Amino acid sequence: MIDHNRLFKELLTTFFVEFIDLFLPDVVTYLECNSIEFLDKEVFTDVTAGERYEAD
């Protein structure tokens, strides 16, 4: 079975600047292409319950 989520992430990280240029051409002028860093996961913590959630 094909992992579409992983493939989409790979495409987006590889062609991120081109993607922004295609769909948001006004925004691409504000990008610092050399300083873009992609994070693997984001962690959210529910402070009141003490639970930790990971979002992809």
C-alpha positions in Angstrom: 0.0 0.0 0.0 1.3 3.5 -0.9 1.9 5.9 2.0 0.4 9.1 0.5 1.1 11.1 3.6 4.8 10.4 3.5 5.0 11.1 -0.3 3.2 14.4 0.0 5.5 15.5 2.8 8.5 14.6 0.8 7.2 16.5 -2.3 6.3 19.5 -0.2 9.7 19.7 1.5 11.6 19.2 -1.7 9.6 21.7 -3.7 8.4 24.1 -1.0 9.6 27.3 -2.6 8.2 26.3 -5.9 4.9 25.4 -4.3 4.7 28.8 -2.6 5.7 30.6 -5.8 3.0 28.8 -7.7 0.1 29.4 -5.3 1.2 32.5 -3.3 3.6 34.4 -5.6 3.3 37.6 -3.5 4.6 35.7 -0.4 7.6 34.1 -2.0 9.5 37.4 -2.0 9.3 37.4 1.9 10.9 33.9 2.2 14.4 33.4 3.2 15.0 30.1 1.3 18.2 29.3 3.1 16.7 29.4 6.5 13.7 27.2 6.0 13.6 24.3 8.5 11.0 21.5 8.5 10.1 20.0 11.8 9.3 16.3 12.0 6.5 16.6 14.6 4.8 19.2 16.7 4.1 18.6 20.3 1.1 20.1 22.1 0.7 19.8 25.8 -2.6 20.1 27.6 -1.4 22.1 30.6 -4.5 21.4 32.8 -4.6 17.6 32.3 -0.9 17.1 31.8 -1.4 15.1 28.6 0.9 15.4 25.6 -0.2 15.2 22.0 1.9 14.9 18.9 0.6 16.2 15.6 2.1 15.4 12.2 
